[in-house]
Amino acid sequence: MSTVKEMDKSISFLADKYDEQLKLNEEFKRSIKDLQAQLDQTKALPPAFTADQDALVVSGVAETGTPAEVQQSIQDIISETLEMPDVTVLSVERLGSQPAADGAKPRKILVKLQSRQHAMAILKAARKLKDFNTERKADGALPIGIDRNLSGGELKHRSSVWPAFKAAKAEGKMCRWQMGFRLFVDGAEVLPSGSM
């Protein structure tokens, strides 16, 4: 009789393990499907829409210090404020010409990272900058901004839909940027005039 109970327990245990594996399998399938959709979306972009995927653009960092000091400052923001100590900044480069006036808005910085995955993780974690920027504003400093490094085609696309963005915002409509250059107003994508 006890052998039957032991076999029943074993069968029950195996059935539970099987159900667990089925659930994990479904989760993996969903993850693969999501990743495939992201890959398809990226592949659908024309060549003019490709930029350094492992680079970000940081704004709001003062025009002081050597490039090494600026790099360390950005590394500190990523490590401490965004709580990502495993991400390493490989290089930094100021964009554009140096501002003529003292107190002018500082140039943006192109930040090269180890990988695209690190860049994407930083973009997701950039929400943590809200409190940090509140403190910076109280001290009279500019807020720090982190954005994707947009290619020439992406910048052209973004600037062509910018008037529609401003008009929609003025009307109180819900606007959302996807991938840094695609504009959605009330859930519908806004295409540049002349596009199909």
C-alpha positions, 0 to 999 in steps of 0.5 A: 500500500505504501508503495502505491502512495510513494508512486502516486507522490512521484507521479504528482511531483513529476506532473508539477515539474512538467507543468512548471517546464511548460510555463517556462517554455511559454515564457521563453517563446514570448521573449523570443517573439518580442525580440524577433519583433524588435529585430524585424523593426530594426531591419525594416529601417533603411540604411540612412537610419543606422547610427552607432548603436553603442553610443549615446548623446548626453546633454547638460554637462558643463564645458569645464575640465579635460576630456578625461574629467568629463569622461569620469563625470559621465562614468560617475553618473552612470555608475552612481546615479543610474546604479550601473557600475558594470557599464564602462564609458570607452570615450567621450567627444563634444559635438559642435563648435565651442560656445562663444559666450560664457554661460551659454548652453554646453555642447552635447557629448557623444558617449561611446560604450562597450555594447548596444545592450549597455546603451539600451540599459542606460536609456531604460535607467535614465528615468532615475535622473529625475530626482538627480536633475531636481537637485541639479536645478536647485543648485543652478546647474542644467539638467542631464539628458541622455538620448539615443545617437540618432543617424542623419536620416533619423534626425531628418525624419524627426525634424520633419515631424517636429512641427506636427509635434508642437501643434499636437502638444499645443492642442493637448494631445498625447504625444510619444516619441519611439526610438527617438525619431518616430512620433505618435500622436494619440496612438497614430504614427505621424509621417513626414509630409510627402511620405506614403 
